[in-house]
Amino acid sequence: MRRREFIKVIGGLAAWPVAASAQQPAMPVVAFLSVGSPEVMAGRVTAFRKGLSETGYAEGQNVLIEYHWLGGQYERLKTLLGDLVRRRVSVIAVPGSTPASLAAKAMITDIPIVFGVAENPVTLGLVKSLAQPGGNATGINFFSEEASAKRFDLMHALLPRAMRFAVLLNPANARYTEGTTKSLSDSTRSLGIEAVFFKASTPAEIDAAFAAMSRERIDALFIGGEAFFASRGVQLATLTVRERLPASFSSRELVQVGLLMSYGTNLADMARQVGIYTGSILKGAKPADLPVIQATKFEFVINLQTAKSLGIEVSPMLLVRADEVIE
């Protein structure tokens, strides 16, 4: 082979992968939207990826995932969703926020949305029915209000002498705040316990709420199961330790950083289900035909180290009932 021909062949081989890759279709883009923070939501991200993998999708190999973290700043939703619409992402996944899911549904009609919401999605207007959603959205319902009442009952069993419970809620999430206020008012009234309600939607307001709790001589704290509070886990744990206040949350993340207990839907499983539906849609399924899943996995977590530091003796019955005990 002549030298000139050899160089031409080698040059063609070197150029072939570039030409071939240029002809390959672009990978689909999934927008993962959370009103929490990446530090707290790491477990849900892992579960979401697992769900995607169960349908044959691996991040960076055949799907791109964009992570959008709002840190409880709901006012950023409109701008973010407008950008996602403009860029025509393939699917919008919202695992765990009713306000974000409602905002997405209100603004978007032609991009699939996979949600995880605390309330009935039919009542919310996200879908026409659980069996046949009938639009561009589907997902999972994880029964927040029912879980809140159960969590309060467990707190009462864990702290039988506590008579004044603080309830910390985020007014920016009005629907959840209203539902939880009614649910807990009913629960405390039936038990003869006093509930004192506090509101906070910024870090400074959390500090102010704890200062007010100190003046009110509160015995225990029920923190609303809301993404903003999940994003402020370290702040909340620090304040509860400082005030020596036994506190609960809806999911394990805050118990892992020092709160006394949690009870609620297994949110990692919820995120996994959102991942499965996201992958199914990428493969061609239509949200209108994917029935809304209703959560069946709940978990009760106790931080025994926190209990000991507060001088709380956890009964053997509650320890047996717990899905996890952190020592």
LINNOR-V156258 format. One line per field, one symbol per residue. ss: DSSP state (A for helix, B for strand, O for the rest). phi: phi as a letter, one per 20 degrees, with the letter a starting at -180 (. if undefined). A space follows every 10 residues. Layout:
ss->???
phi->???
This chain:
ss->OOAAAAAAAA AAAAAAAAAA AAAOOOOBBB BBBBOOOOOO OAAAAAAAAA AAAAOOOOBO OOBBBBBBBO OOOAAAAAAA AAAAAAAOOO BBBBBOOAAA AAAAAAAOOO OBBBBBBOOO AAAAOOOOOO OOOOOOBBBB BOOAAAAAAA AAAAAAAAOO OOOBBBBBBO OOOAAAAAAA AAAAAAAAAA AOOBBBBBBO OOAAAAAAAA AAAAAAOOOB BBBOOOAAAA AOAAAAAAAA AAOOOBBBBO OAAAAAOOOO BBBBBOAAAA AAAAAAAAAA AAOOOOAAAO OOBBOOOBBB BBBAAAAAAO OOOOOAAAAA AOOBBBO
phi->.fgffffffg ffffeggfff ffefffffdd eedceecfff egffffffff fgffdndcgn dcbddedcde lneffeffff ffffffelff bddcepbfgf ffffffecdc cfcddccedf ffffnfcfbf fcgmbdcbrc ddlfffffff ffgfffffcf efdcdecdcd ffdfffffff gfffffffff emdeddeccb cbgfffgfff fffffelfeb cdegfcffff fdgfffffff ffeldfccce bfgfffdpff bbbrgffffg ffffffffff ffepfdggde ffedgcdcbd ccefffgffe meeefgffff fffbced
